[in-house]
Amino acid sequence: MKIAVIGSGGVGGYFGGRLAQAGNEVTFLARGAHLEAMQVNGLTVKSVLGDFHLDNVQATDDIETIGKVDLIIIGLKAWQVKDMAAQLDHLIGENTIILPLQNGLLTYDELREAVGPEPVICGLCKIISKVEAPGVINHFAHSPEIVFGEADNTKSERVLQLQAVLEKAGIQATLAENIQKELWRKFIFICVSGLMAITNTNYGELRSIPETRKLMVDLLNEIVTLAREAGIPFGEDFVEKNVGFIDSLAPDSTTSLARDIWAGNPSELEYQNGTVVKLANQFNVDVPVNQFVYSCLVPAELKARKE
């Protein structure tokens, strides 16, 4: 399969690397020192599941040189997708699939608005990884998984084919029974990132300090209440299961949003707690913890974007 990976960081670099290792024709869209390192030295993936190195990597910073592809994996930060989407026309052929792997609930609609509804499916990923150095991806926690499906949850021929390609590359590929519910499930979990950012904690600290643990549970309960108002049927034990999963994570692990905010970089704030606040206004649901988290982080976000 001919594949374009748009964004070659912790997500795109890892999953694109696995697909290239399996013999697919993968081209990475990257920039700067990371691009230069891949072009000269190839791509190294350090992983808790086993390291590997690709000597010959197709990588470019010019999307027009890639040509039409069968699959486009969007590995950018959520806030970068809208600006990039208009350039995807260079890659889209008659049967191209676009698979977004962003956090949040908005990327699918943003892509549909830019390129039309036909190529785009819904997707998300579960992985804790980062660019450790130019040309080096470090997958340091969580068993990687891609969850995806058609927006109407039909088991189309193309999503079944995609599942087979991903599984052949050794990627856990879950074809969702209800992809909207899965997007909300990931969204609820990842919104803890904002609380981590303002408390300057990792998962171990956040969950073990009584005061921050209570805030974490309250934050999750607020979003579950919101999800139910939006028609997503989560059970009564959903938050308890989420907290149990958080308790199982490596104690020193953190999230990309928190790391971005601590580094003074633009983050996915608007696509996480910011989206909670906006939807809460729409559905008339009180979300005081999420509102506090969002309000506290807005100044840092504005500084990072120099607005």
Backbone hydrogen bonds, N-H to C=O, Kabsch-Sander energy under -0.5 kcal/mol:
donor,donor_aa,acceptor,acceptor_aa,energy
3,I,1,M,-0.6
3,I,25,E,-3.0
4,A,71,L,-2.5
5,V,27,T,-2.9
6,I,4,A,-0.7
6,I,73,I,-2.9
7,G,5,V,-0.9
7,G,29,L,-1.5
13,G,9,G,-2.4
14,Y,9,G,-0.5
14,Y,10,G,-0.6
15,F,11,V,-2.4
16,G,12,G,-2.2
17,G,13,G,-1.6
18,R,14,Y,-2.2
19,L,15,F,-2.1
20,A,16,G,-2.4
21,Q,17,G,-2.5
22,A,18,R,-1.3
23,G,20,A,-1.9
24,N,19,L,-2.0
25,E,1,M,-1.7
26,V,24,N,-1.2
27,T,3,I,-2.4
28,F,58,Q,-2.8
29,L,5,V,-3.1
30,A,28,F,-0.7
30,A,60,T,-2.3
34,H,31,R,-0.7
35,L,31,R,-1.4
36,E,32,G,-2.2
37,A,33,A,-2.5
38,M,34,H,-1.9
39,Q,35,L,-2.4
40,V,36,E,-1.9
41,N,37,A,-3.2
42,G,37,A,-0.6
42,G,38,M,-1.3
43,L,54,L,-1.9
44,T,135,G,-2.7
45,V,52,F,-3.0
46,K,44,T,-0.5
46,K,137,I,-3.5
47,S,45,V,-0.5
48,V,139,H,-1.3
50,G,47,S,-1.8
52,F,45,V,-2.2
54,L,43,L,-3.1
55,D,53,H,-0.6
57,V,55,D,-0.8
58,Q,26,V,-0.6
59,A,57,V,-0.7
60,T,28,F,-2.5
63,I,61,D,-0.6
65,T,62,D,-1.6
66,I,63,I,-1.3
67,G,63,I,-0.6
69,V,91,L,-2.5
70,D,2,K,-2.2
71,L,2,K,-1.7
72,I,97,I,-2.9
73,I,4,A,-2.7
73,I,71,L,-0.5
74,I,72,I,-0.6
74,I,99,L,-2.2
75,G,6,I,-2.8
75,G,73,I,-0.9
80,Q,77,K,-1.7
81,V,77,K,-0.7
81,V,78,A,-1.0
82,K,78,A,-0.5
84,M,80,Q,-1.5
85,A,81,V,-2.3
86,A,82,K,-0.5
87,Q,84,M,-2.0
88,L,85,A,-1.6
89,D,86,A,-0.6
90,H,87,Q,-1.4
91,L,88,L,-2.2
92,I,88,L,-1.0
93,G,69,V,-0.6
93,G,91,L,-0.5
96,T,93,G,-0.8
97,I,70,D,-2.4
98,I,119,P,-2.7
99,L,72,I,-3.3
99,L,97,I,-0.6
101,L,74,I,-1.7
110,E,106,L,-2.0
111,L,107,T,-2.6
112,R,108,Y,-2.3
113,E,109,D,-2.1
114,A,110,E,-1.2
115,V,111,L,-2.7
116,G,112,R,-2.0
121,I,98,I,-2.3
122,C,149,G,-2.4
124,L,147,V,-2.1
126,K,145,E,-2.7
128,I,141,A,-1.6
129,S,127,I,-0.5
130,K,138,N,-1.6
132,E,130,K,-0.8
132,E,136,V,-1.7
133,A,136,V,-1.3
136,V,133,A,-2.8
137,I,44,T,-2.9
138,N,130,K,-3.2
139,H,46,K,-3.7
139,H,137,I,-0.6
140,F,128,I,-1.4
140,F,138,N,-0.8
141,A,128,I,-1.3
145,E,126,K,-1.4
146,I,172,Q,-2.7
147,V,124,L,-2.4
148,F,174,T,-2.2
149,G,122,C,-2.0
150,E,154,T,-0.7
153,N,150,E,-2.1
156,S,154,T,-1.5
160,L,156,S,-1.7
161,Q,157,E,-2.2
162,L,158,R,-2.2
163,Q,159,V,-2.2
164,A,160,L,-1.7
165,V,161,Q,-2.0
166,L,162,L,-2.5
167,E,163,Q,-2.4
168,K,164,A,-2.1
169,A,165,V,-1.1
170,G,167,E,-1.8
171,I,166,L,-2.3
172,Q,144,P,-0.7
173,A,171,I,-0.6
174,T,146,I,-2.8
174,T,172,Q,-0.6
175,L,173,A,-0.6
176,A,148,F,-2.4
176,A,174,T,-0.9
182,E,178,N,-1.7
183,L,179,I,-2.4
184,W,180,Q,-2.1
185,R,181,K,-2.4
186,K,182,E,-2.3
187,F,183,L,-2.4
188,I,184,W,-2.9
189,F,185,R,-1.7
190,I,186,K,-2.8
191,C,187,F,-1.5
192,V,189,F,-1.4
193,S,190,I,-2.2
194,G,191,C,-0.8
195,L,191,C,-0.6
196,M,192,V,-2.2
197,A,193,S,-2.3
198,I,194,G,-2.0
199,T,195,L,-1.6
200,N,196,M,-0.9
201,T,196,M,-1.6
203,Y,253,S,-2.4
204,G,251,P,-2.8
206,L,202,N,-2.9
207,R,203,Y,-2.2
208,S,204,G,-1.1
209,I,205,E,-1.8
213,R,209,I,-2.7
214,K,210,P,-2.1
215,L,211,E,-1.7
216,M,212,T,-2.4
217,V,213,R,-2.4
218,D,214,K,-2.7
219,L,215,L,-2.6
220,L,216,M,-2.2
221,N,217,V,-2.5
222,E,218,D,-2.1
223,I,219,L,-1.6
224,V,220,L,-2.2
225,T,221,N,-2.2
226,L,222,E,-1.9
227,A,223,I,-2.7
228,R,224,V,-2.2
229,E,225,T,-1.7
230,A,226,L,-1.6
231,G,228,R,-1.4
232,I,227,A,-2.6
234,F,232,I,-1.7
238,F,235,G,-1.5
241,K,237,D,-2.2
242,N,238,F,-2.1
243,V,239,V,-2.7
244,G,240,E,-2.0
245,F,241,K,-2.0
246,I,242,N,-2.5
247,D,243,V,-2.3
248,S,244,G,-0.7
248,S,245,F,-1.1
249,L,245,F,-0.6
249,L,246,I,-1.1
253,S,250,A,-1.9
259,R,255,T,-2.4
260,D,256,S,-2.6
261,I,257,L,-2.4
262,W,258,A,-2.7
263,A,259,R,-1.7
264,G,261,I,-1.3
265,N,260,D,-2.9
271,Y,268,E,-1.0
272,Q,268,E,-0.8
272,Q,269,L,-1.2
274,G,269,L,-2.6
275,T,272,Q,-0.6
276,V,272,Q,-1.8
277,V,273,N,-2.2
278,K,274,G,-2.0
279,L,275,T,-2.8
280,A,276,V,-2.5
281,N,277,V,-1.8
282,Q,278,K,-1.7
283,F,279,L,-2.6
284,N,280,A,-0.8
285,V,280,A,-2.3
291,Q,287,V,-2.7
292,F,288,P,-2.2
293,V,289,V,-2.7
294,Y,290,N,-2.7
295,S,291,Q,-2.6
296,C,292,F,-2.3
297,L,293,V,-1.5
298,V,294,Y,-1.5
301,E,297,L,-2.2
302,L,298,V,-2.7
303,K,299,P,-2.2
304,A,300,A,-2.3
305,R,301,E,-1.8
306,K,302,L,-0.5
306,K,303,K,-0.8
307,E,302,L,-2.5
